[in-house]
């Protein structure tokens, strides 16, 4: 009986997911004149799942053509920590 109770207790604890803070750090860069790189940190406190933050933790690169026919690239590199 003690063994069954012990196994049931361990199985019950294994099914409980722990909540923890999840953080996404994004660095924005560009080759446009006068652009200053920046870093933004997103944090979701006491989250049960990673999907709570991955919607905002997205890397991208885009191209913009200025009226003077110059082309500049903007980008954001994000890392889930």
TANOR-V63958 format. One line per field, one symbol per residue. phi: phi as a letter, one per 30 degrees, with the letter a starting at -180 (. if undefined). psi: psi as a letter, one per 40 degrees, with the letter a starting at -180 (. if undefined). burial: 1 if it has 16 or more other ideal C-beta (glycine too) atoms within 10 Angstrom, else 0. A space follows every 10 residues. Layout:
# TANOR-V63958
phi=???
psi=???
burial=???
This chain:
# TANOR-V63958
phi=.ddddddddd ddddddcdcb dcbbccccba cddidcdbbb ccbcdhcdbd ddcddccbda bbcbcdedid cbccabccbd c
psi=dddddddddd ddddehhihi hhhhhhhhii eihehhiihh hhhhifidid eddddeghii hihhhideei hihiihhihh .
burial=0000000000 0000000000 0101010101 0000000000 0001000000 0010001000 0000000000 0000010100 0
